C-alpha cells in the first residue's frame, strides 16, 4: 500500500524554523518526484517546492525561494522540507505528494499531476 505521512508541523513564531518530513512507504523515491503543497483557509492549494529523484532536480516557488530547502534521504525513503524565516503568511496545512509522471519542470505545481498524497500537517506562524 502506498502511503505518504507528513510530520513536523506545529506552532512557531515569525522568524522561526521548522523541518517537515514526508515518509514514503509502498514505493521507493528513485523514480518519483515529491512535491510540497500548502493550503490556507479559503485559498487554493499551492505547490511551492518539488524534488525529482530521477534527475536530481529541485524546484521552488518565488514565495519560498531562499527560505525553504527541500532534500531527501533515499535510505530512509523520506523527503524533508527545512523552513527558515517563517512568516505569518506561511500558515497553512502542508501536504506532500508523489508523482511518477514525466514533465516535472512543467507540471510540478499542479495538484492533478500527482498520484499520491499525504494527510497533511498544520503549520501556524504567529506574529
N, C-alpha and C positions, 0 to 999 in steps of 0.2 A: 504494500500500500504506500503510495506516495504521500509524503507529509512535509510541510514546512512549518516550523514552530519558531515564532519570534519571541525574544526575551530581552530584558534590559531596560524597558521603559520605566517611567516614573515621573516624579515632580522634581524640577530643578529650577534654580534661579537664573535669571537672564545673565548671560556671560559664562554660564557653567558648561559642563561637558557631560555627555553620556555615550555609552557604547551599546549599540544594539547587536544582537546575534540572530542569525537565521539558520537554524539547524535543519538540514535536509535529510530525509530518510526515504528509502524505497527507490532511490536512484543516486547516481554519482554526479558530481558537479561538472565533470570533464567536458561534456558535450552541451552544457546548458548555460544560458545567460540567466543571471539572477538580478532582478530589478527591485528597487525600493520605491514604494509609493507612500503617500500620506493623504489623509482626508480630514479636513477640518469641518466642523458642523456647518451645514448649509453650502458647502463648496464641493466642487468636483474632485475626484481622486487625481492626485498629481504625481506623475512619475518624475523623480528627481535624481536618481542615480542607478547605474547598472554596471555589472561586470560580466564580460563574456569570457568564459573559461577556455573556450576552444581557441580563441585568438589572443587572449591575454589583454583585452582592451577594456578601458573603463570610460564611463560617461557621467557627466554631471549637468544638472540644470544650473542656470545662472544664479538662481535663488540660493543655492548651497555651495557653489564653487568657491574653493578656498577655505571653507569652514568644515565641510564633511569629507570623509575619506572612506571609500569602500575597499574592502580587501577580503581575502578568503584563505582558509586553511583546508586544503583538499584532504589532508589526513583525517581531519575532524568532520569533513563534509559540511562545513559551516562557513557562512559569509558574515562579515562584520561591517558595521557602519559606525565609524568614530565621528561623533558630532561635537564640535567645539563652537565656542562663541554663540551659544544658543540664544535665540530671540523669542519674545512672546509670540510672534507670528509663526514660529515653528510648532506651536501647539497643535496637535492632531493625533489621530490614530495612524500608526505606522505599520505598513504591510510589506512583506517580501513576496516575490512571485518568481516563478521559474518558466523559462521558455526554451524549447529545443529548435525553434524555427530559425530560418535564415533571416538576415536583414536587420541585425541588431542596431546598426548605426542609423537606420531609418525609422525603426518601429519601437525602440525601447521605451518610449514614453507612453505608448498606447496600452491601456489595460487589456484590450482584446487580443493582444499579441501573445499574452502569457497563458500557459496551460494550467498551472497550479498556483494556489495562493495560500498564504498563512492566515491565521485567525486575527492577527493584528495586535498591537500593543500601544497603550496610550502614553503619550508624552505631553506633559504640561509644563510650560515655561512661564514662571511668574516674573512680573516686572518689579 
